[in-house]
Amino acid sequence: MSEKLPLFRVGTFPFESTEGATRVDGVTIDYIDGNGKEWFSELGPQTGNFEITELIDNNIGGSLKIFKATFNCKLYDDTGASMQVNNAVIRGMALDF
């Protein structure tokens, strides 16, 4: 757990991607739509970034931090279809123990 703590900081992060044999570690977004269909950011190219804008200690839950982030990305299904996500905001717990 302690080795992951420095990874969570206010700042901008790339999305995970694979180009040829090169893999870039980064953020992944997984989404299940209202029909139960799964969409993933790592299945195709990305041009946006993931920005953590708030990071606070969590003293009452099962995680060390609470974060807020904004992002734009493209999500892909397993057939190659895609959807654009713009001006998304997420707030949640990080570093569960």
C-alpha positions in Angstrom: 0.0 0.0 0.0 2.7 2.5 1.0 4.4 2.1 -2.4 1.2 3.2 -4.2 0.6 6.4 -2.1 3.0 8.6 -4.1 1.1 7.7 -7.3 -1.9 9.6 -5.9 -1.3 13.3 -6.1 -2.9 16.4 -7.5 -1.8 16.6 -11.1 -2.3 15.4 -14.7 -1.8 11.8 -15.7 -1.8 10.1 -19.1 -4.2 7.3 -20.1 -2.8 3.7 -20.4 -2.2 2.8 -24.0 -0.4 0.3 -26.1 1.1 1.3 -29.4 2.8 -1.6 -31.2 5.1 -3.2 -28.7 5.3 -0.1 -26.5 3.1 0.1 -23.4 2.4 3.3 -21.6 1.3 2.9 -18.0 -1.5 5.3 -16.9 -5.1 5.7 -15.9 -7.8 3.4 -17.2 -11.5 4.2 -17.4 -14.0 1.3 -17.4 -17.7 2.0 -17.8 -20.8 -0.1 -17.9 -23.7 1.6 -19.7 -27.4 1.3 -19.0 -27.7 -1.8 -21.2 -24.9 -3.6 -19.4 -22.4 -3.0 -22.2 -18.7 -2.6 -21.1 -16.5 0.2 -22.4 -12.8 0.7 -21.8 -10.4 3.6 -22.4 -7.4 1.3 -22.9 -8.7 -0.4 -26.0 -7.8 2.5 -28.3 -5.9 5.7 -28.7 -6.4 8.7 -26.4 -5.7 12.4 -26.8 -6.9 13.6 -23.4 -5.6 13.4 -19.9 -6.9 12.5 -16.4 -6.5 15.3 -13.9 -6.8 14.8 -10.1 -8.0 18.2 -8.8 -8.6 17.3 -5.2 -7.0 14.8 -2.8 -7.9 14.7 0.9 -7.3 12.2 3.7 -10.2 9.9 4.5 -10.5 9.4 8.2 -13.8 7.5 8.3 -13.8 4.9 5.5 -12.0 1.9 4.2 -9.6 4.0 2.1 -6.7 6.3 2.7 -7.8 9.1 0.3 -10.8 10.7 -1.3 -10.1 12.2 -4.8 -11.9 14.3 -7.3 -10.8 14.2 -11.0 -11.8 15.5 -14.4 -11.2 13.9 -17.7 -12.0 13.7 -21.4 -11.4 10.4 -23.2 -12.7 8.0 -25.8 -14.2 4.7 -24.6 -14.1 1.5 -26.8 -16.1 -1.7 -26.7 -14.6 -5.1 -27.7 -15.9 -4.7 -31.3 -14.0 -1.4 -31.8 -17.0 0.9 -31.5 -16.3 4.1 -29.5 -17.9 6.9 -27.6 -16.5 10.2 -26.7 -16.6 11.3 -23.0 -16.3 15.1 -22.4 -16.0 17.1 -19.2 -16.4 14.1 -17.0 -16.0 14.5 -13.2 -15.5 11.6 -10.8 -15.1 11.7 -7.0 -14.3 8.5 -5.1 -12.1 6.6 -2.7 -8.6 5.6 -3.4 -6.1 3.2 -1.8 -8.5 0.8 -0.2 -7.2 -1.2 2.7 
